[in-house]
């Protein structure tokens, strides 16, 4: 999948080796890294991915936002992580379990989320 268009991408036919980074790099965009340990903590790769990205934005979000708060729509999370709205909702549900992080929605809708590191 191409992260920009969400359409399948062909890499110059079957003869192009997947190791050809010069051709692949422009298609994949910015990587998202997460610690393997987050999978153990959240019991879900998708929740770990979302949590890792939330932690990134708490640290690197807009300057001047008090307490590490940030705002992301479901479409923005989809563009960054590739997670569908359903997958995001499921991941947030796992993160809300006792002892987990506590993302707090800004509205009753599951279309956006905010988070602070001061919980």
C-alpha positions in Angstrom: 0.0 0.0 0.0 1.1 3.5 -0.8 0.8 5.6 2.4 -0.2 8.7 0.4 -2.9 7.2 -1.8 -3.8 4.0 0.1 -3.7 2.2 -3.3 -1.6 -0.9 -4.1 1.8 0.0 -5.5 3.6 -2.1 -8.1 7.4 -2.1 -7.9 8.3 -2.2 -11.6 7.0 -5.7 -12.1 8.2 -9.1 -10.8 11.8 -8.5 -11.8 12.4 -5.6 -9.3 14.1 -7.0 -6.1 12.5 -5.9 -2.9 16.0 -4.9 -1.6 16.2 -2.1 -4.1 15.8 0.7 -1.5 16.3 3.5 -4.0 12.9 2.5 -5.6 11.1 1.6 -2.4 12.1 4.6 -0.2 10.0 7.2 -1.9 6.9 5.0 -1.6 7.0 4.2 2.1 7.3 7.7 3.7 8.4 8.3 7.3 8.8 5.1 9.4 7.1 4.6 12.7 9.2 2.8 15.3 7.9 1.2 18.5 9.4 -0.8 21.3 8.6 -4.5 21.2 8.0 -4.3 25.0 4.9 -2.2 24.3 3.3 -5.3 22.7 3.8 -7.2 25.9 2.3 -4.3 27.9 -0.7 -3.8 25.7 -1.1 -7.4 24.5 -1.7 -6.0 21.0 0.6 -4.9 18.1 -2.0 -2.4 17.0 -2.4 -0.9 20.5 1.4 -0.8 20.8 1.7 1.0 17.5 -0.9 3.6 18.5 0.7 4.0 22.0 4.1 4.5 20.5 2.8 7.2 18.1 0.9 8.8 21.0 4.2 8.9 23.1 5.9 10.4 20.1 3.4 13.2 19.8 3.4 13.9 23.6 7.1 14.5 23.3 7.2 16.2 19.9 3.8 17.8 19.5 3.1 21.5 19.0 5.3 23.7 21.2 3.4 25.6 23.8 0.8 22.9 24.3 0.4 22.5 28.1 1.2 19.2 29.7 2.0 17.4 26.4 -1.6 17.6 25.0 -2.1 17.0 21.3 -5.1 16.5 19.0 -5.4 14.0 16.1 -8.4 13.1 14.0 -9.0 9.5 13.0 -8.0 10.4 9.4 -4.7 11.7 10.7 -4.1 8.5 12.7 -5.0 6.5 9.6 -2.4 8.5 7.5 0.3 8.0 10.2 -0.3 4.4 11.2 -2.4 2.8 8.6 -4.9 1.8 11.3 -8.6 2.0 10.3 -11.1 3.8 12.6 -12.3 0.4 13.9 -8.7 -0.7 14.6 -8.0 2.7 16.3 -11.1 2.3 18.5 -10.1 -1.3 19.4 -6.5 -0.2 20.2 -7.8 2.7 22.4 -10.1 0.3 24.2 -7.1 -1.9 25.1 -5.1 1.2 26.3 -8.0 2.2 28.6 -7.7 -1.0 30.6 -6.6 -0.5 34.2 -2.9 0.0 34.4 -2.6 1.2 30.8 -2.3 4.7 29.3 -5.5 6.8 29.3 -6.3 8.5 26.0 -9.2 10.8 26.6 -11.5 11.7 23.6 -12.3 15.4 23.2 -15.8 14.4 22.2 -18.0 11.4 22.4 -17.0 10.6 18.9 -14.3 8.0 18.2 -13.2 10.2 15.2 -10.5 12.0 17.2 -8.4 11.7 20.4 -6.3 13.8 22.7 -3.7 12.6 25.1 -1.6 14.0 27.9 1.5 12.6 29.6 0.3 14.0 33.0 -2.3 11.2 33.8 
